Amino acid sequence: MNKKQVLFSGIKPSGDITLGNYLGAIKNWVDLQNDYDCYFSIVDLHAITVKQEPKDLRKSTLEIMAIYIASGIDIKKSTIFIQSHVPAHTECSWLLNCYSYIGELSRMTQYKDTSKNKDQNVSVGLFDYPVLMASDILLYQTDLVPVGEDQKQHIELTRDIATRFNNLYSPTFKIPTPSIPKAGARIMGLQDPTKKMSKSDENENGCIYILDSDDVIRRKINKAVTDTVGIVQISDDQLGVKNLINIYSVVTGLSFNDIEEKYKGKNYSHFKKDLGDILVAELSPIREKANSLLQNKDELLKIAKENSDKANYVAQKTLRKMKKKIGLISL
Ligand code: TYM
């Protein structure tokens, strides 16, 4: 029997999970888990590259774990673990730091965007974020990394670092391939459709969170910015409506054309009402299941422990290989 290819992805617990995270990442993972040996991490060490309240970090970490499971990630098929429970990630990160260049890290768009609004106190961790991400991916000999569009550059850097290490020593890492969904790769903010929907959006109406109540989901869709054109169509002059059609399409599987046809001659409020209903139908079962899993934190921690044992075993294997090639003495 052929061994399955390996898939790795993760979400950082730096706030509540958004519809962008769900449509750009989690929803695709659920489909992929039958064909790949999957590792899904809650990347808490990435979250602390910017300031986090300890109690919020703990809460978000368990919430993400519950949302993974509630969305359909099956713990019998996939390994769900918390990044900080597998020390190999930080150790590998140090080693890879010595093969990563300041120039290439300085070019990362996410670093430039995130550090732009901060005055002096940009942490070294924020700068080094992509090397930790490379470690996450490379430790598992990953073939495929399903992420939203914004993470593509980090995967390209991971490929460069891995190739550099392999060329310097001998083949050590698989070279991973990014998988960006055709639809859903870039969900935009509901209040500002020129910016991606983000956990850190200051305007809470800009963002739908997976654990939002039905009423809040409907209200946020109702308030989403549109335009005065009044036609439900894909147009670069109607970015708000375009984003809503995109969301509608990813959730229902209908094409843009089908949606435009369906709402011909109908006004935005009709379209928005339907979209609100569609999102509630998609998200409310996930919210209910996640909330019920969160009632039993011990059970979630038990799953985290069992899964991190498996992740530790695989990650250590690659780490040992790296150390040997570099010339570090093992006992
Ligand atoms: P994070 O938590 O910022 O995002 C998690 C995933 O959600 C996707 N995403 C979006 N997709 C579509 N539209 C949006 N508006 C949107 N916002 C976020 C992201 O592309 C991502 O797939 N650095 C990673 C976390 C990470 C990781 C890894 C991922 C750490 N190590 C290793 C893959 C492999 C991140 O962006 O997290």
Residues whose N, C-alpha, C, O or C-beta is under 5 A from the ligand:
A	BS01	TYM	F8 S9 G10 I11 K12 G20 N21 G24 A25 V43 H46 M133 D136 I137 V145 P146 V147 G148 E149 D150 Q151 G184 A185 R186 I187 M188 K196 M197
